[in-house]
Amino acid sequence: MSDKPHGFDTRQIHAGTMPDPATGARQVPIYQTTAYQFRDADHAAALFNLQEVGYIYSRLTNPTVGALQARVAELEGGAGAVCCSSGHAAQIMSLFPLMMPGCNIVASTRLYGGTLTQFTQTFKRFGWSATLVDFDDLDAVRDAIDGNTRAIFCETIANPGGYITDLPEIAKIADNAGIPLIVDNTTATPYLCNPIEHGATLVVHSLTKYMTGNGTVTGGAVVDSGKFDWSASDKFPSLSQPEPAYHGLNFHEVFGPAAFTFHGIAIGLRDLGMTMNPQGAHYTLMGIETLSLRMQKHVANAQKVAEWLEVDPRIAEVTYPGLKSSPYHDRIAKVVPKGPGALFTIRLKGGYEACTKTVSEMKLFSHVANLGDARSLVIHPASTTHRQLSEAEQIKAGAAPDILRLSIGIEDADDIIADLNQALV
Ligand SMILES: *Cc1c(COP(=O)(O)O)cnc(C)c1O
């Protein structure tokens, strides 16, 4: 074996896994067990003191979930990862070690709808808040940071309108403020972008989407770059000071670059319990084996479909960044050089009525509240996910009444186009 680091296609199959030491099983077994037998009383005590790393109870660690954690960490270029029960759980897990009541985050206005609700509504119950700003206005991002800000949060490619965040510029702002940048990389995946290379501290994923790739699993992950100095200020006492919830252990001092990951397992999973199940982890491991192949096809199909739609007389606008008409086209080379994903919106000249009629006429596209599936998906946000908002709010959220969101699958591009052609009005 040479020392040359393996390429992405090799790592997506091999990283984090090996033949099962007990049986030689070549594929990662589903360790469907709640608990693990201790060798003896000393072994048990060492595990509980975090003096030895091992398995105690599957709310904290499980070998199948552990293999997925190692694979996701390696694909993102991180020091470690914690998997959890959903993408939304991952967001809470990423913030939990950083936040206290009274703390805030500065987040992009362009985020997954469910994330906006979590940040603006549910955060209040924890005494947290989110200041939402336009991430194209770098001064506004800088100005929104105050003494209680503990993180900056954005998405690489923001759902739904084909927006690409200028990650290196945002990372500089976080760096100057001495706070971590958290990037939701769900819609790009580590194949199209490694936010850590652009300066992100933490990367969160909904594994539910492209990573698993077939709409079978709900899961999430938090990847830590291992590069942030938690002890540089007094802002992050959970990581840099004796942790009362773990016999006064100082995570940063003891675990160094693995501090955030250990905290996520020993405190986050232990006390919040947002654990991923081993069967889900197994499905996601299977999905990731073909991630690069699927993403290449997703991107190629999205480009073809977007180009076809852009010149169709029934369409008023297509927001795919792969089109030269997109204001974010120039950011592709900098942030997502292998392609800008497969998610975009279209605006129909026929308005709300045309949107609902088109959705009902589609045969190949599935009308579902999901994205990142092998099959093509469509949703009309104004009559579904964004239904509770006023029309003005819908427009602001990129979910105006005349907009459809498409998640382009990996079927034959000609069949996807034919379905759109017969359904559009
Ligand atoms: C789906 C999604 C989430 C939430 O993930 P769940 O697994 O559904 O909890 C967060 N961010 C983005 C960008 C998503 O697409």
The ligand as an SDF file (V2000), in Angstrom:
LIG
                    3D

 15 15  0  0  0  0  0  0  0  0999 V2000
  -33.7660   18.1600    5.4210 C   0  0  0  0  0  0  0  0  0  0  0  0
  -32.8360   19.2230    5.8270 C   0  0  0  0  0  0  0  0  0  0  0  0
  -32.5970   19.4850    7.1830 C   0  0  0  0  0  0  0  0  0  0  0  0
  -33.2800   18.7350    8.2900 C   0  0  0  0  0  0  0  0  0  0  0  0
  -32.9440   17.3900    8.2490 O   0  0  0  0  0  0  0  0  0  0  0  0
  -33.8830   16.2170    8.8380 P   0  0  0  0  0  0  0  0  0  0  0  0
  -33.0740   14.9950    8.6280 O   0  0  0  0  0  0  0  0  0  0  0  0
  -35.1510   16.2600    8.0590 O   0  0  0  0  0  0  0  0  0  0  0  0
  -34.1100   16.5670   10.2800 O   0  0  0  0  0  0  0  0  0  0  0  0
  -31.6870   20.4770    7.4980 C   0  0  0  0  0  0  0  0  0  0  0  0
  -31.0530   21.1900    6.5390 N   0  0  0  0  0  0  0  0  0  0  0  0
  -31.2710   20.9620    5.2270 C   0  0  0  0  0  0  0  0  0  0  0  0
  -30.5480   21.7640    4.2220 C   0  0  0  0  0  0  0  0  0  0  0  0
  -32.1720   19.9730    4.8240 C   0  0  0  0  0  0  0  0  0  0  0  0
  -32.3730   19.7520    3.5270 O   0  0  0  0  0  0  0  0  0  0  0  0
  1  2  1  0
  2  3  1  0
  2 14  2  0
  3  4  1  0
  3 10  2  0
  4  5  1  0
  5  6  1  0
  6  7  2  0
  6  8  1  0
  6  9  1  0
 10 11  1  0
 11 12  2  0
 12 13  1  0
 12 14  1  0
 14 15  1  0
M  END
$$$$
